[in-house]
Amino acid sequence: MSSRNALVVGFLVAVAAGVVAVLSRYSTTIGFEYFGLETTAELSALAIGTNLLTLLVEPLGVFVVGVVAVRWLGESGSYAAFAVVLFLGAAIGSAVCQFALRGLLDAASEPLGRLALGYLEVTVGTGLRVAVAGLAGVGARYAFTDDLPPARRTRAD
């Protein structure tokens, strides 16, 4: 797979991670308003389930993409571009999901400044977490693999 394909796959996984992070954040509100979940046990089970989904997608899924991306990026080693793509993908995914949920969750009644700061916090936070998880995967691949090109090895032989 080429370097370009690695960036596309990383972007798509990051967008999915951004969407999952936002849905997890608003899961109890969505469950209460649209699925009729009213008891604390039902809402707690929904919150636990969405947090587990977030755990599988956001850090673990993106980490695995980072590990595999080392092979795809090859000699070009454009890891900075990979990190930027992960950050932007997660930020775009979370921002689009937040704007899509805005009308559903009656967020229009919030003051614009508070709404903008809340969106910015989720967008930047998700983007940073996803980029760090992807780069951790890249670093783990280099730290624990002997079959990489010698010019790219980071530990002493």
N, C-alpha and C positions, 0 to 999 in steps of 0.2 A: 504494500500500500504506500502511496506517496505522501509527501509532507502535506500537500494540500488536503488530501483525504483525512489525514490525522486532525487537521484543524477543523474540518467540517464535522467530523464525528465528535470532537471535543466541544464544538459549539452546540450541537444538538443535545448532547448529554447535559451541558451546562444550562441550556434553556429548560430542559425537563427538570433539572434540579431547582431552578428558580421558581418554576410553577409549583412544584411539590412543596417547597418551603413556604410559599404564600398560602397555599391551600391548607397546610398544616397549621399555620398561624391563625387562620380564620375558621378552622374546622368546627369548633364548638358552636360558633355563631351560625354557620351554615347548617349544622345538624339541628340546632334548635329551631331556626326559622323555616327551613325548607323540608326537613325530614321528620319533623314532629318528635324529636328526641327531647324529653322533658325532665327525666329523672337524672340525678347526679351520676348514677351508675352508668346509664347509657351515654351520657356526655363524656364521662371519664374513659369509658371503653373506646369511644371514638377518638378522643385526644391521644390515648396510648397507641392506638392503631396508626394514626397519622404521624405520630412522632417516630414510630418504628419505620414507617415508610420513608420518612425524611432521613432517618439514619442510614437506611439501605441505599438511597439514591444520592443524597448530597455528599457525605464524606466518603463512603465506601465505593459507590459506583464511579465517582469522579476519580478517586484514588486508583482504581483499576484501569480507567482510561489513561491516566498518567503513566502507569506502569507499561501499558501496551504501546502508548504513543512514542516511547523512546525508540522502539524498533521502527515505527512508521516514519518518525522524523529523520532517522538515519544520520548521515554525516552532516546534513545541514544544521542540525542541532538548534533550530529556531525555537528555543524554549521560552524566550521572552514573548514571541508572537503567540505561542501556545498559551501562556499565562494570560495575556491580554484577551485572547479569544474566549478563554474560560470565564474571565471576569465579565466581559461584555455579554456573553451568552446568558449567564446567570442574571445579570442586571436587567437585560431586556426581557427575559422570561418572567422575572418577578414583577417588573413594572407593568408589563402587558396584563398579567394576571390580576394585579391590584386594580388597574383601571377597569378591567372586565367585571370585577367583583364590586366596584364602587356603586353602581346602580342597584345591584342586588341587595346590598347590605345597608342601604340608606346612609351612605357615607356623605351624601351631598349636604347633610345638615351640619357637618363639621366645619369649623372655620378653615378657610383656605390655607392659612399658614401652618396650622397644626396638621392638616391633611398632607401638605407637601413635605413637611419634615418627617412625618411617619412613613411616607412612601420612600423618601430618600434614605432613611435609616434602614429599611428592609432591603431596598435595592442594593445599596453599597455593602451592607453586611453580608447579604447572600453572595454577592459577587466576590468579595474577599474570601469568604469561607470556601467557595468552590475553587477559586484560583489557588489557594494554599493547599487544598486537598489534591488537586492535580499535580502541582509541583512537588508535593510530598511523594506522590507515586513515581514521578520521574526520578527523584533523589533515591528512593528505595530501590528502583531498578538498577541504578548505577552502583549503589552501595553493596548490593547482594548478588551481582552477576559477574561472572568471569568471561562471558562470551562477547562482550562489547568491544568495539575498536579501541586500541590502546590510546589513541589521542583523546578519547572521550572519558577515559577512566579517571576517577577522582580520588581513589585511595591508593596508597603506595603498595607496590608488589613486594 
